[in-house]
Amino acid sequence: MRPTSSVLRAALPVLRTQPVAAARAFSTTPRARSEGAHGHETESFEAFSTRYTNFFASANDLFELQRGLNNCFAYDLVPSPAVVEEAVRAARRVNDYSTAVRIFEGLREKVENKKQYEQYLEELKGVRQELGILTKEEMYPQ
């Protein structure tokens, strides 16, 4: 048997509301400025690199790695080779080869030109060989 609407109304408390203007007055004093949701808006490139290098060095599961990559690549800068190296090592540590390859795909999209991408590949050549990671271009030559 379902309760009737009058029974439901009796069980619910009655809330009295006030008009917005009466509920709170406008303040004439300025609010303190926030540095944003995470406080990283004024972070230097070196601090950014250190933060993400440490993050990827401690990433122990695929979700955490992918969340870190999403956040890292969302910034309007290209991660340093040290950050990319730690991210690739984390991908291999969690045994996800496809993410390791996609890190280089993301890097290719982030850099300004092909020469910069080639410089990153040259810088990270040793790590790629050590971990056995091929780029998409190497796997599927055109």
C-alpha positions as CSV (number, residue, x, y, z in Angstrom):
1,M,0.0,0.0,0.0
2,R,1.4,3.4,-1.0
3,P,1.1,6.3,1.4
4,T,-1.1,9.1,0.2
5,S,0.3,12.6,-0.6
6,S,-1.2,14.0,2.6
7,V,0.8,11.5,4.7
8,L,3.9,12.4,2.8
9,R,3.3,16.1,3.3
10,A,2.9,15.6,7.0
11,A,6.2,13.8,7.3
12,L,8.2,16.5,5.5
13,P,9.4,19.6,7.4
14,V,8.1,22.9,6.2
15,L,10.9,25.3,5.2
16,R,10.3,29.0,5.3
17,T,12.5,31.0,3.0
18,Q,13.3,34.7,2.9
19,P,13.8,36.8,-0.2
20,V,17.4,36.8,-1.3
21,A,17.9,40.5,-0.6
22,A,16.6,40.1,3.0
23,A,18.6,37.0,3.7
24,R,22.0,38.5,3.1
25,A,23.1,42.0,2.6
26,F,25.7,43.0,-0.1
27,S,29.2,43.5,1.2
28,T,31.1,46.6,0.3
29,T,34.5,45.1,1.3
30,P,36.5,43.3,-1.4
31,R,37.0,39.6,-1.0
32,A,40.5,38.1,-0.7
33,R,41.6,36.9,-4.1
34,S,42.1,33.2,-4.5
35,E,45.0,31.7,-6.4
36,G,42.6,29.4,-8.1
37,A,41.2,26.0,-7.3
38,H,44.6,24.3,-7.1
39,G,47.1,27.1,-6.4
40,H,49.2,26.1,-9.4
41,E,48.4,29.1,-11.7
42,T,51.6,31.0,-10.9
43,E,53.8,27.9,-10.8
44,S,57.2,28.1,-12.5
45,F,58.1,25.6,-15.2
46,E,60.7,24.0,-12.9
47,A,58.1,23.6,-10.1
48,F,55.7,22.1,-12.7
49,S,58.3,19.7,-13.9
50,T,59.3,18.7,-10.4
51,R,55.6,18.2,-9.4
52,Y,54.8,15.9,-12.3
53,T,58.1,14.1,-12.2
54,N,57.4,13.2,-8.6
55,F,53.8,12.3,-9.4
56,F,54.6,9.9,-12.2
57,A,57.4,8.4,-10.2
58,S,54.8,7.3,-7.6
59,A,52.0,6.4,-9.9
60,N,51.1,2.8,-9.3
61,D,48.0,2.1,-11.3
62,L,46.7,2.9,-14.7
63,F,43.9,5.2,-13.5
64,E,46.3,7.3,-11.6
65,L,48.8,7.5,-14.5
66,Q,46.1,8.5,-17.0
67,R,44.7,11.1,-14.6
68,G,48.1,12.6,-14.2
69,L,48.7,12.6,-18.0
70,N,45.3,14.3,-18.5
71,N,46.2,17.0,-16.0
72,C,49.8,17.4,-17.2
73,F,48.9,17.7,-20.9
74,A,46.0,20.1,-20.1
75,Y,48.5,22.9,-19.3
76,D,49.5,25.4,-22.0
77,L,53.1,24.1,-22.0
78,V,55.1,21.1,-23.2
79,P,56.3,18.8,-20.4
80,S,60.0,18.6,-19.9
81,P,61.9,15.4,-21.1
82,A,62.2,14.4,-17.4
83,V,58.5,14.5,-16.9
84,V,57.9,12.5,-20.2
85,E,60.5,10.0,-19.1
86,E,58.9,9.4,-15.7
87,A,55.5,9.1,-17.4
88,V,56.8,6.5,-19.8
89,R,58.4,4.6,-17.0
90,A,55.1,4.7,-15.1
91,A,53.3,3.4,-18.1
92,R,55.7,0.4,-18.4
93,R,55.5,-0.1,-14.6
94,V,51.7,-0.5,-14.7
95,N,52.2,-2.7,-17.8
96,D,50.4,-0.5,-20.3
97,Y,52.4,-0.3,-23.5
98,S,49.6,1.6,-25.4
99,T,49.7,4.4,-22.9
100,A,53.5,4.6,-23.3
101,V,53.0,5.0,-27.1
102,R,50.2,7.5,-26.6
103,I,52.4,9.7,-24.4
104,F,54.6,10.3,-27.5
105,E,51.5,10.9,-29.6
106,G,50.4,13.6,-27.1
107,L,53.9,15.1,-27.1
108,R,53.8,15.3,-30.9
109,E,50.5,17.3,-30.7
110,K,51.8,19.6,-27.9
111,V,55.0,20.7,-29.5
112,E,55.0,23.7,-32.0
113,N,56.7,22.0,-34.9
114,K,58.2,18.7,-36.1
115,K,61.8,19.7,-35.2
116,Q,60.9,20.0,-31.6
117,Y,59.2,16.6,-31.6
118,E,62.4,15.1,-33.1
119,Q,64.5,16.8,-30.4
120,Y,62.3,15.2,-27.8
121,L,62.6,11.8,-29.5
122,E,66.4,12.2,-29.6
123,E,66.6,13.2,-26.0
124,L,64.4,10.2,-24.9
125,K,66.0,7.7,-27.3
126,G,67.8,5.8,-24.5
127,V,64.7,5.4,-22.4
128,R,62.6,4.3,-25.4
129,Q,65.3,1.7,-26.3
130,E,65.6,0.5,-22.6
131,L,61.8,0.1,-22.3
132,G,61.2,-1.2,-25.8
133,I,58.8,1.6,-26.8
134,L,58.2,2.4,-30.4
135,T,56.4,5.5,-31.6
136,K,53.3,5.3,-33.8
137,E,55.4,6.5,-36.7
138,E,57.8,3.6,-36.2
139,M,55.1,1.0,-35.9
140,Y,53.1,2.3,-38.9
141,P,55.4,3.9,-41.4
142,Q,53.6,5.7,-44.2
